[in-house]
Amino acid sequence: MSPSRVSGDFNESASATQQSCTTTKQPAPRHFGRLDNTSMIESKFLSQPQDLGIVAVGFSGGQPKPGVDAAPAALIESGLLTQLRDDLGYRLHGHDAVHSFSDVVPAQDPPHRGMKNPRAVSAVTRRIAEQVYRHAKEGRLVLTLGGDHSIAIGTIAGTAKATRERIGRDIAVIWVDAHADINTPETSGSGNVHGMPVSFLTGLARDDKEEFFGWLTDEHRVSVKKLVYIGLRDVDAGEKRILRENGIKAFSMFDIDKHGIGRVMEMALAHIGNDTPIHLSFDVDALDPMWAPSTGTPVRGGLTLREGDFICESVHQTGSLVAVDLVEVNPRLAADTDLGAHETVRAGCSLVRCALGESLL
Ligand SMILES: NC(=[NH2+])NCCC[C@H](N)C(=O)O
């Protein structure tokens, strides 16, 4: 099945401003003649920092609630890509389609080691990894719009492989989330793969069979030493044990309350060091449900929208950012309070713009 075309204001305005999408007349790189509302940060690791690879993934198979697959279209319809192009000056690539990858989702997909929809999630994330890899290999910044958080198996695998091949470096991952998503199939109580991506990406969980993430190899993996969590407040018992046993750096809401988000970001970025490319994987449920109610597993006591934006702004300011994911926006949930879905989409757009260089002044 072919990917669905993107509708909404973006396509209509695209034809009027063709020069930003074609290869003939290219605008100046972002770090020279800047637009008014962007930061002055120069990218340390991207060879084409003004080029933005978009991977829009309408996939919900990592968890049971339908609707998270509708997020990319909702984000795009609310004007996100237009803003990135017109206000932040990015040249977009791969932005004309939302991919459901339904051609690789099997009709029958019984559980394996307790994982639900294992073949679908494995096959879809493998395809996502290829798409992200292709953008990242060109030296572009990559933005993935999910989808549930299982898709990070693909995005981070793709960034890790491309960055190793392109500049010979391992990436670091900043995982902003209410949840640690580091269950193994054996520790998971739910069997939902969106609670497991970090264990597969770090190699804590493995499977020999290609159809169950066996396609992941060392070139796709990240070290537990280069992983930092921010915003945790709903961590399963088995996950707490995994975090402790592996000495994984994690800043929970307790740490944010204690030190403030400014100090937490200093500590998080100091752990990574300033010579490491960063993949930012942002689950909108890191925000308090007050700002982001439309998500599958909301947890009270979360980040304010400003704290979320600040995390993204701080990561942007490092100049080390190579890829961003925004996941778990579910416009079908909290839709009874209509404003809920709208506000959540709006919060998601704000987070992405901050990560991509929008500045307040
Ligand atoms: N990406 C998410 N929203 N993850 C929620 C995970 C919840 C729970 N820890 C589980 O493993 O099922």
The ligand as a Gaussian input file, in Angstrom:
#p B3LYP/6-31G(d) Opt

LIG

1 1
 N        5.859000       4.827000      25.444000
 C        5.011000       4.657000      26.454000
 N        3.980000       5.428000      26.598000
 N        5.272000       3.654000      27.299000
 C        4.457000       3.297000      28.401000
 C        4.914000       2.034000      29.028000
 C        4.073000       1.608000      30.181000
 C        4.549000       0.364000      30.913000
 N        5.791000       0.589000      31.568000
 C        4.674000      -0.799000      29.928000
 O        5.750000      -1.300000      29.752000
 O        3.701000      -1.213000      29.372000

